[in-house]
Amino acid sequence: MTPKQLFQQRLKREWNYHYEVWKSAVDWIIALYFIVPFVIFICYQYYSIWTDQAPWIEAFPLQYTRYIFFYICLIGSVRLFIKEGDLLFLRQEKQWVQALMRHGMIYSMIFSIGLILILAAALYPLWRTYDDTSLSTVFTFTVFTSLFRINIQFIRQLFSIWFKRWRLYFINMASLITFFVVFQLFLISPYFVQWFLIIINGVAARFLFNVRLNLTWSFQADCLREGQRQLVLATSFIKASGYRVEKNFRANKEPFILFSESAQVFKNRTNSNIITETFIKFVIRNKSKLLTLFQLVVCFVVGIVVAPFWIKWIVLLLSTFSIIHFIRGSWDEMKNHLYFKLYPNPGHEETSYAVKKATFILTLPICFLFGFFTGWSAFFPFVWAGFLVAVIATTLMYFYVKKELMV
């Protein structure tokens, strides 16, 4: 057996595994009553767009459809198709390991290009019919996003190998901002600058390909990552069903960020203050929740700034409610944890007060930020309007959390 045959065998097994997962999750009832009507509806709408018979498109901001590609560029990872058993049987054969990695990376690149092409084909009638976009512009944009997605996947995987914990967290945030700036630069640049960016991305993709191929010392971490990527689809279905996996506490694990020494937030050690403090630390020490909050805040702030005047206030309300209930949802996760169940319940009224207090404290800076950008962008360039709207928004948020939030 050659490395190519071994790669093809593993690829075939993986696609068979994904097929079995879909088969177990989607029975004939779901397919007949949900999936088939949905596919028919999508095909009809797609035909209507091609024939210029979809008037609802006129109210759709087509300039934002390109940012769908930016989101697609951020998801996914480079596949290597190596397994734990290779540590015993193939680790000493460097040529075999590199051949498997090479085939896996080429497959990932082809998959990225195919995904971008499918998405571009789906949105092309929108751009052609309603935005008067030329075929050459679509082609240039498709080539750039394909190479851009490949480079992002290589860069993020290399970062996950070279950096750990808080360094990786802040580097990922900085890289996300850099990726967005580069993507935005491509959109606003003239034609020759766009092709210059495409050439740079092509050279970078070749360079990153070689760097990743020669990086074999992280073999165990690569095997673990491959196992996680293979289970992404099954994990998504399990989470959608509402099942939660309990996370084990590690006594020797240092908190990810803030309160690393477990300092007391409240000097008055009442039951409600202890619950409030525990809830605050539970949210702040969870890097996945912090990352999700950061992404939500960035998306909502951008939405507030670019929205028309009257829409800004609706986005402000929706974004504030979303953040409040996202933080409130963390309480359900915390109260069902075995660690928290070890402590006696102080009573519903005292617990409700503590949860509302913690929710307000965690939401306060985010709500102030939303209000400031709403007022500043609505009454630009008056900065004082931003602070005024921020104060009003936080005040209304306080009364909503205190009177209306259900615990």
Protein Blocks (a to p, Z undefined) as FASTA:
>chain_A
ZZklmmmmmmmmmmmmmmmmmmmmmcfklmmmmmmmmmmmmmmmmmmmmnopafklmmpc
fklmmmmmmmmmmgccddehiafklmmmmmmmmmlmmmmmmmmmmmmmmmmmmmmmmmmm
mmmmmmmmmnopafklmmmmmmmmmmmmmmmmmmmmmmmmmpgcjlmmmmmmmmmmmmmm
mmmmmmmpcfklmmmmmmmmmmmmmmmmmmmmmmmklmmmmmmmmmmmmmmmmmmmmmmn
opacdddddfklccfbgjklopafblblcfklmmmmmmmmmmmmmmklmmmmmmmmmmmm
mmmmmpcfklmmmmmmmmmmmmmmmmmmmmmmmmmpmklmmpccebjklmmmmmmmmmmm
mmmmmmmmmmmmmmmmmmccbfklmmmmmmmmmmmmmmmmmmmmcZZ
